């Protein structure tokens, strides 16, 4: 009788083991799908960050060029404040999104705390892929990011902008440029005049 009971016990536990293994496999596949989705979302966010920063950096270079061109005109203060840019950095954003295997779906200029901003929206060129969850084989990750151009310089008070070019920049010190002969000194670079960073 003892042997019979032992056989019955073994027979009743086999279906339980099969059920547990099935549950564990399903959970493992589900985690795999979630992991693939997380990877896609991270890739999309990296692409959005890169696209927004690329747009802001491209416009920063334009602002710097405008500042240097307008030294003699006396309008250089506008450029130092981050005003007057004409482009939106679209081509640069497209290139950086593509470099991260994504497509730019939108780029909007605006302001964050009074500073020029660039909001990029992207969609990955790849899908999450086939899984147990229906529809993921065609699902593409989307993300957005905003980059800001922050002026780093303050104009010296009580100066005539048409005659004097004096300003102090965080991180690079004070600058004094002869507007009639700006090539007489090393001119500030884009990173000296403006910081570019992602919005908080």
FENJO-V480118 format. One record per residue. N is the residue number from 1. RES is the residue in three letters. OMEGA is omega as a letter, one per 40 degrees, with the letter a starting at -180 (none if undefined). D_FIRST is the distance of its C-alpha to the first C-alpha in Angstrom with 1 decimal. Layout:
BEGIN
<<N | RES | OMEGA | D_FIRST> <N | RES | OMEGA | D_FIRST>>
END
This chain:
BEGIN
<<1 | UNK | i | 0.0> <2 | UNK | a | 3.8> <3 | UNK | i | 5.4> <4 | UNK | i | 5.2> <5 | UNK | a | 6.4> <6 | UNK | i | 8.8> <7 | UNK | i | 10.1> <8 | UNK | i | 10.8> <9 | UNK | a | 12.6> <10 | UNK | a | 14.6> <11 | UNK | a | 15.6> <12 | UNK | a | 16.8> <13 | UNK | a | 18.9> <14 | UNK | i | 20.8> <15 | UNK | i | 23.0> <16 | UNK | i | 23.7> <17 | UNK | i | 24.9> <18 | UNK | i | 27.0> <19 | UNK | i | 28.5> <20 | UNK | i | 29.4> <21 | UNK | i | 31.0> <22 | UNK | i | 33.0> <23 | UNK | a | 34.2> <24 | UNK | i | 35.2> <25 | UNK | i | 37.1> <26 | UNK | i | 38.9> <27 | UNK | i | 40.0> <28 | UNK | i | 41.1> <29 | UNK | i | 43.2> <30 | UNK | i | 44.6> <31 | UNK | i | 45.7> <32 | UNK | i | 47.2> <33 | UNK | i | 49.3> <34 | UNK | i | 50.4> <35 | UNK | i | 51.4> <36 | UNK | i | 53.4> <37 | UNK | i | 55.1> <38 | UNK | i | 56.0> <39 | UNK | i | 57.5> <40 | UNK | i | 59.6> <41 | UNK | i | 60.8> <42 | UNK | i | 61.7> <43 | UNK | i | 63.6> <44 | UNK | a | 65.4> <45 | UNK | i | 66.4> <46 | UNK | i | 67.7> <47 | UNK | i | 69.8> <48 | UNK | i | 71.1> <49 | UNK | a | 72.1> <50 | UNK | a | 73.8> <51 | UNK | i | 75.7> <52 | UNK | i | 76.9> <53 | UNK | i | 78.1> <54 | UNK | i | 79.8> <55 | UNK | a | 81.7> <56 | UNK | a | 82.8> <57 | UNK | i | 83.8> <58 | UNK | i | 85.8> <59 | UNK | i | 87.7> <60 | UNK | i | 88.2> <61 | UNK | i | 90.0> <62 | UNK | i | 92.2> <63 | UNK | a | 93.0> <64 | UNK | i | 94.0> <65 | UNK | i | 96.2> <66 | UNK | i | 97.9> <67 | UNK | a | 98.5> <68 | UNK | a | 100.2> <69 | UNK | a | 102.2> <70 | UNK | a | 103.5> <71 | UNK | a | 104.6> <72 | UNK | a | 108.3> <73 | UNK | a | 108.0> <74 | UNK | a | 107.0> <75 | UNK | a | 103.9> <76 | UNK | i | 101.4> <77 | UNK | i | 100.1> <78 | UNK | a | 98.4> <79 | UNK | a | 96.5> <80 | UNK | i | 95.4> <81 | UNK | a | 93.9> <82 | UNK | a | 91.7> <83 | UNK | i | 93.8> <84 | UNK | i | 95.5> <85 | UNK | a | 92.8> <86 | UNK | a | 93.0> <87 | UNK | i | 89.9> <88 | UNK | i | 86.2> <89 | UNK | a | 84.6> <90 | UNK | a | 82.9> <91 | UNK | i | 83.2> <92 | UNK | i | 81.8> <93 | UNK | i | 78.9> <94 | UNK | a | 78.1> <95 | UNK | a | 78.3> <96 | UNK | i | 75.9> <97 | UNK | i | 73.4> <98 | UNK | i | 73.4> <99 | UNK | i | 73.0> <100 | UNK | i | 69.7> <101 | UNK | i | 68.5> <102 | UNK | i | 69.4> <103 | UNK | i | 72.2> <104 | UNK | i | 74.5> <105 | UNK | i | 74.3> <106 | UNK | i | 76.7> <107 | UNK | a | 79.1> <108 | UNK | i | 80.9> <109 | UNK | a | 83.6> <110 | UNK | i | 83.9> <111 | UNK | i | 84.3> <112 | UNK | a | 82.0> <113 | UNK | i | 83.9> <114 | UNK | a | 87.1> <115 | UNK | i | 86.2> <116 | UNK | a | 85.9> <117 | UNK | a | 82.3> <118 | UNK | a | 80.6> <119 | UNK | i | 77.3> <120 | UNK | i | 75.5> <121 | UNK | a | 72.8> <122 | UNK | i | 70.8> <123 | UNK | a | 68.0> <124 | UNK | i | 66.0> <125 | UNK | a | 66.7> <126 | UNK | i | 63.0> <127 | UNK | i | 60.1> <128 | UNK | i | 56.7> <129 | UNK | a | 55.2> <130 | UNK | i | 52.3> <131 | UNK | i | 49.1> <132 | UNK | i | 46.5> <133 | UNK | a | 49.1> <134 | UNK | i | 51.4> <135 | UNK | a | 55.0> <136 | UNK | a | 54.9> <137 | UNK | i | 56.0> <138 | UNK | a | 59.5> <139 | UNK | i | 59.6> <140 | UNK | a | 62.2> <141 | UNK | i | 62.5> <142 | UNK | i | 65.6> <143 | UNK | i | 67.2> <144 | UNK | i | 70.5> <145 | UNK | i | 72.5> <146 | UNK | i | 75.9> <147 | UNK | a | 78.2> <148 | UNK | i | 81.3> <149 | UNK | a | 84.6> <150 | UNK | i | 85.8> <151 | UNK | a | 89.4> <152 | UNK | a | 89.7> <153 | UNK | i | 93.5> <154 | UNK | a | 95.9> <155 | UNK | i | 99.6> <156 | UNK | a | 102.2> <157 | UNK | i | 104.1> <158 | UNK | i | 107.8> <159 | UNK | i | 108.2> <160 | UNK | a | 109.8> <161 | UNK | i | 107.2> <162 | UNK | a | 110.0> <163 | UNK | a | 111.3> <164 | UNK | i | 108.5> <165 | UNK | a | 104.9> <166 | UNK | i | 103.1> <167 | UNK | a | 99.5> <168 | UNK | a | 96.7> <169 | UNK | i | 93.1> <170 | UNK | i | 90.0> <171 | UNK | a | 88.8> <172 | UNK | i | 92.0> <173 | UNK | a | 94.8> <174 | UNK | i | 98.2> <175 | UNK | i | 100.0> <176 | UNK | a | 103.8> <177 | UNK | i | 104.9> <178 | UNK | a | 108.5> <179 | UNK | i | 108.2> <180 | UNK | a | 111.3> <181 | UNK | a | 109.8> <182 | UNK | a | 106.0> <183 | UNK | a | 105.5> <184 | UNK | i | 107.2> <185 | UNK | i | 103.9> <186 | UNK | a | 100.3> <187 | UNK | a | 99.0> <188 | UNK | i | 95.7> <189 | UNK | a | 92.7> <190 | UNK | a | 90.3> <191 | UNK | i | 87.8> <192 | UNK | a | 90.6> <193 | UNK | a | 91.6> <194 | UNK | i | 88.3> <195 | UNK | i | 84.6> <196 | UNK | a | 82.0> <197 | UNK | i | 78.5> <198 | UNK | i | 75.7> <199 | UNK | i | 76.0> <200 | UNK | none | 73.7>>
END
